[in-house]
Amino acid sequence: MATSAQAYEFMSEQLNKVGDITTRKMMGEYLVYFRQKLIGNICDGQLYLKPTDSALRLLPDADRDYPYEGSKTKMIIMDDPENTELLTTVLHAMYEELPEPKTKKAKSKK
């Protein structure tokens, strides 16, 4: 089930309190980037975060599930995105663990 416009707006509003968040729509759901690093998804109206060591440590009791059918990664469900302090702490800690974004190579003209 695709994320509703209202759920997306709510999640975006909460994430934007952290700062430097961008999203990209993908098949009715959204990829979420923090400082240009992919940190998770908004799927079915919920915020799913990559299961980094710091996210698992900071959210030890959070549920884990696949964000969409066919996903290979069980992700952490952030059940309280309104907790700006916790969300900020988690995203900053995750940022340090995630790989740098890949740079796109310029297409060469033939």
N, C-alpha and C positions, 0 to 999 in steps of 0.2 A: 504494500500500500504506500503510495506516495505521501510525502510530508505535505500537510495543508499549508496554505499561505499564512494563516494565523500562527501555526506552530513554528514555521520558519521565521516569521517576524519576531516572535517571542525569543527564540533561541539566538537570533542575530542581535537583538537588543541586549541580552545578557552577555554574549561573547564580546560585543563591542565595548563593554565596560572595562574589559581587560586591555583593549587597545591593539592596534595593528593586526586585526583579523580580516581575512577575506574568505569568501565562499565561492564555489563554482558549482553550478547546477549540473547534475549528472543523472539522467534517466529518472527524473522526478524526485531525486534526493539531492543532497549537497555534500561536497567535499569541504572541509574546514581547514584553513591554513592560518598559522600563527607565525608572523614574521617570515612569511613565504615558505614555511615548512609545513607539510601535511601532518596534522595532529589527529584528525578523525573525520567523522561524518555526522550529518544530521539525517537520520533515517526514521521513518515512521513516527516523526515528531519527537524523537529522542536524540540526545547528544551521546555519540559513541566516541571514545578516545582510544588511541593506540595503547596497547598494554606494555608500556615502557616500565622499567624497574621503578622509577620514581612515581609513576601513576599508580602502580600496584601497591607501593608502599604508602602513598598518601590517601588512597581510597581502598583500604583493605577489605571493607565489607560491601563494596559495590558489586552489583550483579554483573555477570559477563555473559555475552551472547553474540551471535553472528548478526551484523547489522542488516544483511540482506541475503536472500537465497543465493547460494553459490559462493558466498564469501569463504575464504580460507582461513581468516583470522578471527578468533573470538575476541571481541573488544570489550572495554569497560564502559558500562552505562553510567553516565553522570546523572544521578537522580535528583540533584539539587543545583541546577544551573543558576539559581538565584543567589546562591552563596558566592558572591563575587570574590571575597577574600580567598576562599578555598580554590575556586576556579583559577584565579590569578596565580596562586602558589603552584598548582598542578601544571598549568601551561608553561610557566617559566622553568620549572624543573624538567618537564618533558623536552622543552626546546633544546636544552643542553645535551640531551641524549640522542636526539634525532639527527639523521644525516643531513648534510647541506643539500639544498635543492640542486638538481642537475641543471647545468646551463645548456641552453639550446644552441646547437651549432647552426651557424648561418648557412643557408642553402647556397651552394655554389652555382653560378650561372654557366651553362655550357654553350 
